[in-house]
Amino acid sequence: MTSLLNQSSAADRISGLSKTGQLKNVDNQFYSTLLLLLNSDPNVNVRLAAVNALTNFVDNEYVRRELVISLGLQSSPLVQVSLIDLLASIKEADSSSTLIRMINNPEVNEQVKERARKALKQFI
């Protein structure tokens, strides 16, 4: 996983992320690496690939908690929508307060706000 972080090419990082679903017996360090890519990679496509990779591990409480935190950190509407959809699909009610903050934030994209509203309705 460390080599994945060190890949200079976004395409290489995306390729590496696409293979993570095949891995078994992973630990929190593995999850942390995926989350680091999600939260800090400069390439939006890599961050989207990280969301997709993390969908394979949503049964892990640490991953679910960190996905909620990540939603509040994201600035890309594409990544925000991807995370909102993922959190709604797993019915992660702990994301409700983050969704409400996004809806009330005038700087958040209107389509993202609409997606957040729809997700909130699933938790009520």
C-alpha positions in Angstrom: 0.0 0.0 0.0 2.9 2.4 0.7 4.0 2.0 -2.9 0.6 3.0 -4.0 1.0 6.3 -2.3 4.4 6.8 -3.9 3.1 6.4 -7.5 3.7 9.6 -9.4 1.0 8.8 -11.9 -2.6 9.3 -11.1 -3.4 6.4 -13.5 -1.0 4.1 -11.5 -2.7 5.1 -8.2 -6.1 4.4 -9.7 -5.0 1.1 -11.0 -3.7 0.1 -7.6 -6.9 1.2 -5.9 -8.9 -0.9 -8.3 -7.1 -4.0 -7.1 -7.8 -3.5 -3.4 -11.2 -5.2 -3.5 -9.4 -8.5 -4.0 -7.4 -8.2 -0.8 -8.4 -10.1 2.3 -7.3 -9.9 6.0 -6.5 -6.2 5.8 -5.9 -4.0 8.9 -6.4 -0.4 10.0 -3.1 0.7 8.4 -4.4 -0.5 5.0 -7.7 1.4 5.6 -5.7 4.5 6.7 -3.8 4.4 3.4 -7.0 4.3 1.4 -8.4 7.1 3.5 -5.3 9.2 3.1 -5.7 8.9 -0.7 -9.3 9.9 -0.3 -8.6 12.9 1.8 -5.4 14.2 0.3 -4.7 13.1 -3.2 -4.6 16.1 -5.6 -6.4 14.2 -8.3 -10.2 14.0 -8.1 -10.3 10.8 -10.1 -7.9 9.1 -7.6 -10.2 10.3 -4.7 -13.2 8.9 -6.5 -11.3 5.6 -7.0 -10.6 5.6 -3.3 -14.3 5.9 -2.5 -15.0 3.0 -4.8 -12.2 0.9 -3.2 -13.6 1.7 0.3 -17.0 0.5 -0.7 -15.5 -3.0 -0.3 -14.8 -2.4 3.4 -17.9 -0.6 4.7 -18.6 -3.4 7.1 -15.6 -2.1 9.2 -16.7 0.4 11.8 -13.4 2.4 11.5 -14.0 2.8 7.8 -17.6 4.0 8.2 -16.6 6.5 10.9 -13.7 7.8 8.7 -16.0 8.1 5.6 -18.3 10.4 7.6 -15.3 12.5 8.6 -14.0 12.6 5.1 -17.3 13.9 3.8 -16.8 17.0 5.8 -13.3 17.5 4.4 -14.1 17.1 0.7 -14.3 20.1 -1.6 -15.0 18.4 -4.9 -18.7 18.1 -5.7 -18.0 14.8 -7.5 -16.3 13.3 -4.4 -19.0 14.7 -2.1 -21.8 13.1 -4.1 -20.0 9.8 -4.2 -19.5 9.8 -0.5 -23.1 10.9 0.2 -24.4 8.1 -2.1 -22.1 5.5 -0.3 -23.1 6.7 3.2 -26.8 6.7 2.2 -26.5 3.2 0.7 -25.1 1.8 3.9 -27.6 3.9 5.9 -24.9 5.5 8.0 -27.1 7.7 10.2 -24.0 9.2 11.9 -23.5 11.2 8.7 -26.7 13.2 9.4 -25.0 16.2 11.1 -22.4 16.5 8.4 -25.2 16.4 5.7 -27.1 19.1 7.6 -24.0 21.3 7.7 -23.5 20.8 4.0 -27.1 21.8 3.2 -26.7 24.9 5.3 -23.4 25.9 3.9 -23.8 28.6 1.2 -20.5 27.5 -0.5 -21.7 23.9 -1.2 -22.8 23.1 -4.7 -26.6 23.1 -5.1 -26.6 19.5 -6.6 -24.6 18.3 -3.7 -27.1 19.9 -1.3 -30.0 18.2 -3.1 -28.2 14.8 -2.9 -27.6 15.5 0.8 -31.3 16.2 1.3 -32.3 13.0 -0.4 -29.8 11.1 1.8 -31.2 12.6 5.0 -34.7 11.5 4.1 -33.4 7.9 4.2 -32.4 8.3 7.8 -35.7 9.8 9.0 
